[in-house]
Amino acid sequence: MTSSSFSSQDAQRRSESLRADALMEEDVAWSDETDAERDGGQYDRSDRAALRRVVGLSTELEDVTEVEYRELRLERVVLVGVWTSGSIQDAENSLAELAALSETAGAMVLDGVIQRRNTPDPATYIGSGKALELRDIVLETGADTVVCDGELSPGQLIHLEDVVKVKVVDRTALILDIFAQHAKSREGKAQVSLAQMQYMLPRLRGWGQSLSRQMGGGGSGSTGGGMATRGPGETKIETDRRRIREKMAKLRREIANMKRGRDVKRQERRRRQVPSVAIAGYTNAGKSSLLNRLTGAGVLVENSLFATLDPTVRRAETPSGRGYTLADTVGFVRHLPHHLVEAFRSTMEEVGDSDLILHVVDGSHPAPEEQLAAVREVVRDVEAGDIPEIVVVNKADAADPLVLQRLLRAEPHSVVVSARTGQGIDELLTLIEESLPSPKVEVEALLPYTEGGLVSRAHADGEVLSEEHTGEGTLLRARVSEELAADLRPYALATLR
């Protein structure tokens, strides 16, 4: 999102303030629900009567000079969510995540409200009456954008915008915007563009006369047009849709071509039977920090959502010296837009083709179990649900010890670490070594000292069981790949399957 695309609402900021103040007093007085408030699955009148503010979301600054500077760059947004199930804490956590997403996109969060409903309203997402109340909040705060915590249909976007009179953005568009800002590589940019077009295609809107503009001409007596231009023609919006489909087809071809390059590298690793480990997890869980801690890769680390979009593959070693590849992947989030899952499917194949997944979860997050569930849902979508997994509970230095214990009990194959301080990294490395698949062929060979390269390969690509230096050479017992076993065969004393 860019601030230049919005007009200021400051002139309307003071209008209808009395009604807005009354709403604020009612919302501040609201407290958590109890079971007694429900009656036969229906909400109390007071529960249905108003939007409820979620405190602590505002990122508006008090320093005048800094506020003036940020207002030149940032949109001023009000967040709105529909609470349909779960506890009030779940709903507030979801809206807090939406606030973090909005900040990452470059917005200033002014307020956040929740509407409690059985299902989102099919016309305006929150209902026509609540849309008018939201309009009052927009006027009161001077916001220029409303961000909804869900994916809205084209009709819902249009109707809600017609009521609140400012731009309406849904969660999907917000995430797509963040991806567009953070994509650096050619492939990443192409994937984001494809996802944006898939999202935009059904939401194209005609403005003014553009809906009726035709490409065709009139009959034989018309002054405009010419050969092959007569007939009903094509409306402007149909032209736009056709061009978008053509661009999408071109992008799919480009992504497929770029995918082949990664496939070649993966095939080479598989040919050499180098184990591969993929780091997956919720956005901002510390995946890149963990990669840097394990390999010294120097990958960009930021305390922001979706700082990493392009996969990074580095070589690492187990404590015994066995080599493997470690891949950092794009972060996941709850309700990750399906457009993105499809567009980034080729990138996510690093997870699907791995031998082991390090599932990183933020131990200091209010709801780490929800993060685990959201990531596993996407992992299943890319058909990687059967790959062995180690749950890495990160940020132990900032987490509640009780939460860490709860996660360790719930996830038997897990370890607590801090990528920042190094706590638990040795234990993680040992667990990785135990979890990697063992080479298939066990050999015993006496290698002349002139064949030191084969000994090094056995350490790097295999699993050395014993090594003894004798007068005749190096006596080696190891489990290795079939390719390396063939190279060792001239010196083999025994080959055991």
C-alpha positions, 0 to 999 in steps of 0.5 A: 500500500502507498500513501499517494493512492489515498486522499486525506479524510482530515476535513471529515474528521470532526463530523458526527463526533457525538455518535462516535464518542457514544460508541467509544464509551460503550465499547470501552465498557465491554468485557469478556463474555461468559457462558451465561451470556449465551442462550440457545446459541444466540448472542445477547442483545448487547453482544449484537449491538455494537462493534467492540474495540480491541485495545493496544493496536494503535501505532500512532505516534505522539511526537509531532515531528515524527507523526508529520513525517510518517503521515507523508508515507503511511496510510492510516487504517482501521482494522475490522474483524468478524468473530464467528467462533473460538474465544475472544482471546482468539479473535483479538490475537487474529486482529493483533496479527492483522495489525502487525501485517498492516505495519509491515505493509507500511500502515499506521493502525489507528483503531481495531474493532470486532463484530460478533456474528455467526457468519460474515454478512454476505453483502457488507461483511459486518452488516449494513448497520455495523457498516454505518457505525464503522463509517463513524469510527473512520470519520472520528479517527481520520482513517483513509483505509479499512482493513478487514480480517478475512478474504472479502468477495468482490461484492462485499468490497464494493458494498462496504466501500460504498458505505464507509467512503474510504478504500477497503482492503481485505487480508488477502490483498494486504498479504499480497502487498507485503509479498510484492514489497519484499520480493527481490529475485526475478522468480519471487517477483513473478510469483507475487505478480501471478498471485496478485493477478489471480486475486485481481481478475474477479475483482476488476471494476469498471468506472464511469463510461469505461464499462460501455467502451467498445473496441468494435466499430459501427456498420458500413457507414460509420466513420471510425473503425475499419476492417475487422473492427465492426460488430459488438466489439469488446468492453473495456473490462473484457479487454482488461481481463483478457490482457491479465489472462495473457500476462498470467499465462506468460508468468506461468511459463516463466516460473516453469522455466525457472523451476527447471533450474532448481530441479536440476540442482535438486536432482544433483543433490539426490544423485549424490544422496546428500540429505536435505533439511528444510526450515519451515514455520510461521512468519517471524518465528526466527527461521532465517536466524536459525539458518544463520546460527547453524551455517553462518549464512548471513541471510537477512534477518528482520523483526518483521513479517515475511522478511524472507520470500526467496529460498536460501540453500546452504551446506551444513554439517552434523557433529560427526562431519556428515554433510547435508543441505539446509533450506530456508523457506518462505514463512506461513501465516494463518489463512495464507491466500490460496493464490500465494500457495499456488504461485509459490508452489514451486518454491515450496517444493524445497519443503516437499523434496526434503528428507527432514523438516525443521518446524520452527515455532515462536515460543514467545507467541501468545498462541504457538499451537495455532502457529503449528496448526497453520503451518502444518495445513500448508505443509499438507497442501504441498504434499509434504505431510509425511516427511519427518519433522522436528519441532524447534521451539525458538526464542526460548530467551523471551518465552514463558517457561510454562509455555515451553514445557507445554509445547515439549509435552505436546510435541514429543520430537521437539527441542527448545532453542534460542537462535539469538543466544545459541541456547539448545543449538547443540541438542538440535544438531544432535537431533538432526543427525539422529533424524537424517536418513542413513546411507544404504550401503555399508562398506569396509575398505583399506584405502591407501594414503594417496586416496585421501579424497575418498576418505574425505568424501566418506566423511562429507557424504556418508556416515563413518562408523570407524576409522583406523590408520594402519601401516598400509593405509586408512581402514575405514568402515562407513555407510555410504551412497551406492555411487561412493560404494562403487568408487570404494569397491577396488579397496573394499574388504567387505560390503554389507547391505 
